Amino acid sequence: MDYDGLKSVVINKTFCYDNLALKKSLEGLIDSLYRPSTHTSFDYKNWIAILDLKTCSECRNLHGKICCLEERPESEPPLHERCRCEIKNMAAAFIGTATKDGINGADVYVSINGHLPDSPGRVWYEADINYESGYRNHHRLIYSNDGLIFATYDHYETFVQIH
């Protein structure tokens, strides 16, 4: 059975028809099963926050923000006495390993939270990946008009650099 077949069985054929929270939780778990093997990025780092009820809004907003390795962020952890955030080199995957079945469609992507590297004139695009039919999963390929490529497997929470 392929990925989408397994997802369909687990999500649609189990007891979670009427429990939207459980259904969304299972979708996220199954979506996370397909992630390429990664290595440490040579170009970018990102802000990592522990997301739970103790996370402050400032840390939550910075979670996943990407910047160049040599760039010094405007603020660095710890932001406050109980801050559990850190800045880590982000994960990267080699081109050709980010998707299991190609790209389906593309749209302009606006990085509302400002997590992707910004530059004058840079335009970001998004495309569904690992999608065959039915409801869209959380996997997207994000690429810019000047050659940067990232993938997200958790709907824009975190990114993996593709190079």
Residue pairs with C-beta under 8 A, 6 or more apart in sequence:
1 9
3 30
3 33
3 34
3 100
3 130
4 132
4 133
4 134
6 30
7 27
7 30
7 31
7 137
8 134
10 26
10 30
11 23
11 26
11 27
11 30
14 26
16 22
16 23
16 26
17 23
27 137
27 138
28 138
28 154
31 137
31 138
31 139
31 153
31 154
32 153
32 154
34 100
34 130
34 139
34 153
35 153
35 160
36 93
36 97
36 98
36 151
36 160
37 93
37 97
38 91
38 92
38 93
38 160
39 91
39 92
39 93
40 89
40 90
40 91
40 92
41 69
41 89
41 90
41 91
41 92
41 161
41 163
42 69
42 92
42 163
43 68
43 69
43 92
43 161
43 163
44 66
44 67
44 68
44 69
44 89
44 90
44 92
44 117
44 161
45 66
45 67
45 68
45 69
45 87
45 88
45 89
45 90
46 64
46 65
46 66
46 67
46 87
46 88
46 90
46 115
46 158
46 159
47 62
47 63
47 64
47 65
47 73
47 77
47 85
47 86
47 87
48 63
48 64
48 85
48 86
48 87
48 88
49 55
49 59
49 60
49 62
49 63
49 84
49 85
50 84
50 85
51 60
51 63
54 82
54 84
55 63
55 84
56 79
56 80
56 83
58 79
59 77
59 79
59 83
59 84
59 85
61 113
62 75
62 85
63 85
63 157
63 158
64 113
64 115
64 156
64 157
64 158
64 159
65 73
65 113
65 114
65 115
66 90
66 115
66 116
66 117
66 150
66 159
67 73
67 117
68 117
69 89
73 87
76 87
77 83
77 85
77 86
77 87
78 85
79 85
90 159
90 160
90 161
91 160
91 161
92 160
92 161
92 162
92 163
93 151
93 160
93 161
93 162
94 162
94 163
95 149
95 162
95 163
98 129
98 141
98 149
98 151
98 160
98 162
99 129
99 130
99 139
99 141
99 151
100 129
100 130
101 129
101 130
101 131
101 132
102 129
103 127
103 128
103 129
103 141
104 127
104 128
104 129
104 131
105 127
105 128
106 125
106 126
106 127
107 125
107 126
107 127
108 123
108 124
108 125
108 126
109 124
109 125
109 126
109 140
109 142
110 124
111 118
111 124
113 156
115 156
115 159
116 124
116 142
116 144
116 148
116 150
116 159
117 148
119 146
121 145
121 146
122 144
122 145
122 146
122 148
123 144
123 145
124 142
124 143
124 144
125 142
125 143
125 144
125 145
126 140
126 141
126 142
127 140
127 141
127 143
128 136
128 137
128 139
128 140
128 141
129 139
129 140
129 141
129 151
130 137
130 139
131 137
131 139
138 152
138 153
138 154
138 155
139 151
139 152
139 153
140 151
140 152
140 155
140 156
141 149
141 150
141 151
141 162
142 149
142 150
142 151
142 152
142 159
143 149
143 150
149 161
149 162
149 163
150 159
150 160
150 161
150 162
151 159
151 160
151 162
152 158
152 159
152 160
153 160
